[in-house]
Amino acid sequence: MADSDGRSVTVWLPTEVLTELDAYAAAEERSRSWVVNKAIQRYLREEKNRREQSKQTEEESHPRPGR
């Protein structure tokens, strides 16, 4: 996704989280926005995988009749 294909959002973060975020961004020589974007992408990907695995496990545990 290109940088210009997005929109700004506002979030509230506890001070200690913001401090950690800024330290991480500085250590990686990345912007705060870049780090947050990557973290959200990773979270969404992991949650999607978790839901798919949970659904598959549920289907295997409770097969539908005739299947």
N, C-alpha and C positions, 0 to 999 in steps of 0.2 A: 504494500500500500504506500503510495506516495505521501510525503509530508503534507501536501496541500489538499489532500482528499479527506480532511477531517474537520472537526469542530471542537471548540473549547468547551470544557466542563469545569465546574467548581466543586471541590470536595473539601470537607473539614477533616483534618488529621490531628491527632493528639501531638503535642509538642515533641514528645520523645520519638514518635514515628517520623515526624518531619526532620528531626535532627539526624536520625539514622539514614533516612532517604537522602538527604543532602550529602552526608559523609560518603555514602555508597556511590552516588553520582559523581562526586569529586574524585574519588579513588578510581573510578572507571573512565574518567574524563568524558562523561556524558551529561546531558541536561537532565534535570529533574523530570521533565516531560517524557523524555526517552525512556527513563527507568520505569516510570509509572506505566507507560504504554506497554512495554515489554512484560511487566509484571501482570497486568490485566490480561494480555494475550495468553500468557502461560496459564493463569488461573482458569480462564474460560476453556482452554484446550484440555486441561486436566479434569475439570468438572464435566465436560462433554464426555470424555473417556470414562469417567467414574459412572455417569448415568448410563452409558451404553453397557458397561460391564454389569451394573446392577440390574438393568433390564434383562440382559442375557441370563444372568444367574436366576432371576425370578422366573423367566420362561422355562429354564431347565428344571427348576424346582417344582413348577406347577404347569406341566405340559397340558395343552388344550386337548380335549377328547378328539380322537380321529387323526391325531398327528403322531 
